[in-house]
Amino acid sequence: MYAEERQRAIGDLVAARGRASVAELAERYDVTPETVRRDLDVLERLGGVRRVHGGVVAAGVLAGAESGVGEREALGADAKRAIGEAAQRYLPPAGGSVLFDAGTTTIAAAREVPVGQRLTAITNSLPVASALAGRDGVALHMLGGRIRGLTQAAVGSGTVAEIGLLRADVAFLGTNGIGAHRGLSTPDADEAAVKTALIRAADFVVLLADSSKFDHESLVAFGGLGEIDVLIADAAPTGALATALADHGVDVVVAQ
């Protein structure tokens, strides 16, 4: 296999799975770890991946496009379902209010809301609204705005202004990346503005993020680690991220 072919294959693998280790890639492609590291240097310069200690994480699709909801829902579906189940313990008492951010993990959380749970649910996500529409006990409010096709989420200045008038008990928040130094990030500026507004509008913020988001940075930062109260993930963070979360007093819950 030529170097260019191997690099493309590595890029496709990481884009699909979210992360890979140097040792795993070396064994998979029957090359030395040094060769893999050179390949990863090339891919990082192209913007397809981001190097982390011991391996690499996805920085989006190699062409630079953001993947859509349908594509992302298929990745790590079991982990997202477990995270959604674990999120239910943070629902407010009966009659409380919850802000649901857009994202495949928040969709999973919406689907796991117990039948008969009395709450006011407010969201900018069409799939979240669809999951909760007609649910007995749920008073559902859909935020207005321009709908982004990729994420099926309402965004824009009107959406942000509408959120600014709210004060909710809990926000279930999604992210494309979470890192020790830059905090929370996402590829789109309009999505980032909505997420920032959701953080400010909630008394308690629960971040729902599978482990592929660890040590990953997207284009636009929208919140610091100190602005979230709980992280629910499918695995425990390690290294600098784990230390930073502890320093900011973030409770980490590993969904089983």
N, C-alpha and C positions, 0 to 999 in steps of 0.2 A: 504494500500500500504506500503510495506517495504521501509526502508530508501534507500536501494540500488536502488530499482525500481524508487523511486521518484527522486533520484539524476540523474539517467540515463535519465528520462523524462525531467527534467529541462535542462540537458545538450543538449539534442536533440532540445528542444524548442529554447534555446539561439543560438545554432549553426545555426538554420534555420532563426531566426528573427534578430539576431545580438545583441539584448539586452533585458533585462527585469528588472522590479523593484521588490524589496523585497515584497512590498505590493501586487502587482499583483500575484506573485508566491504563497504567503501565501493564498490568496483567491482561486486561481486556484486549489491548492492541499489540501485545508482545514486544514492547519497547522498554527502554530503561526509564526510571523516574526522571532523569535529567532531560531526556527527549520529550517527555510529557510536559515538563516545566517550560521548555522552549515553545512547545505548541500552545500552552496556556498563555504565555507572554504574547504570542501573535494574536490569539483570540481576544485577549483583554485590550490590546491596542485597537482592534476592530470594533470594540464595544459590545461584543457578544457575551462576555462573561466577566466576572470579577474575581480576582484571586483572593483567597482567604488562607489562613494557616492550614496546611495539610491538603489543600485541594482548591476547589473552585465552586462558585455559585452562579446561577443564571443572572444575567443583567438584562433580561428580555430576549425576545426572538432575535436571531442574528441580523435580520434585515432591519432591526430597530423598531419594528411595529409592536404595539401592545396587544396581547392576546385577548380574545373575547371571553364572555362569561361561559358559553358552552364549552369552549376548549379548556378553560381553567377548572370548571366543575368536575371534569373527568379526571383531573390530576389530584391524587391524594384524597379521593372521595371518602374512604373509610376514616382517615384522620380527621377530616373536616366534620364528618358526622359525629365523631366522638367529642370533638371540641364543642360542637353545637349542643350536645347533650350536657356537657359539663357546665356550659354557660347558664343553664336553667336555674342553678342554685343562686345566681345573682339577680334574678328577677325581683323587682320590688314587691312589697306586700300587695295584697289584692287592692285594685283600684289605682295602683301607681302607674308611672309613665316611663316608656322606654323608647329611646332613639335607636333605630336600626340603620347603620351605615350600609352603603352598597358593598358588594363583594361576595364571593362564593362561600366564605366561611360564615358570614352573617346570614346568608340565605339558609345555610344549614341550621343555624341557631333559630331562625324563624320557624323552620319546619318542625323543630323539636319543642316548641312552646306547648305545654300540656293543654289538652282539651278542657275547656271550662275555666282556664286561667283568666281572671278579670284584670285587664290592663288596657292602658291607652298606648297604642303603638304608632310611632311617627317615623316615616322613612322617605328617602329619596330614591329608593330602589324599586323598580317595577317587579322583579322576581320576588323580593321580600313581600311587597304588597300582595302579590298573587298568592304567596304561601299563607298569608294571614287573612285574606279576604274571606268573609263569611264565617270566620272562626268564632264559635260561640264564646262570648265573654270579652272579645277583643274589639275595642273601639279604634278603628284604623283610620289614620290620616296620611294622605299622600302629599308630599311637598311638591310644589310646582317648579317649573324651570325647563330649560332645554334638555332633551334626552340624548345622552351620548349613546350611540349605537353599540360600541364595544362593551360597555359596562351596564347598559340599560338603566342608567342612573340620571336623575334630574340634577343639573348643575347650572351655575351662572349666578349673577349678582342678586337676582330675585330669590333664588333658593337660599343663598347665604343670609339675605335680609330676613327672610321668613324664619330661619333657624334662630337668628339673633333675638327674636321676640319670645323664644321658648325658654323654659326652665324645667328640665326633666330629671327624674330620679336617677336613671341609668342610661348610659350609651353603650351599645355594642358596636365596636369599631373594628374595621378591617384595615389592612396595610399591605403594601407590596414589598416593603423592606423595613427591617428594624436592626439598628446597629448601635454599638456602644457610644460612638462619638456624634453621629448625626441624628440619632433618634429614629423617628418614623418618616417614611417617604413613599411617594407614589409617582407614576410617570406623568400625570396630567395636572397642570396648574389649577384648572377649574375644579377637578376632583379634590385637590389638596385644600382649596379654600373651603369647600363644604366640610371636609373632615375637621379642619381647624375650628370651624363654627360649631360642629357637633361636640367637640371636646369642651368648648367654652359653655355650651348650653346644658351640660350634664353635671349633676352633683357627684356622680361616681362613674368612672370610665373603665370599661372592660375591653381589653384588646384581644381579639381572636385571630391567631396567626399560626399556621402550621410551620414546621421547622425549616421549610425551604426558604422562608423569609428572613431567617437569622443571618446576620452579618451581610445583608444585601442592602444596597443603596439604589434607589430610583432617583429620577431627575429632581423632584421637588420635595423638599422637607415640609412637613405640616405639623409636627408636634415633637416635644421632647419626652424623654423617658419619665421625667418627673411629673408629666401631665396624665399619666395613666395610673390606675390603682391596682389592676390585676392584669396579668398576661395569662391566657389559657392557650396552651400549645400541645402538640402531640409528643414532644420530647423536651427535656430540660435544656435550656441554653448552657453553653460552656464558655470558658475563657473570659475575654474582656467584656462580652455582652452580659454574661452572668454576674460579673462583678459590678457592672454599671447598674443593672437592674436592682441588685441588692443595695447599692449605695443610694439609690433613689426611693428605696422603700417599696418597690413593686412586688406584690405577691405573685409568685409563679405557680400555676396549677398545671400539672401534666394530666391530660385527658387519657383515660384508659379505655 
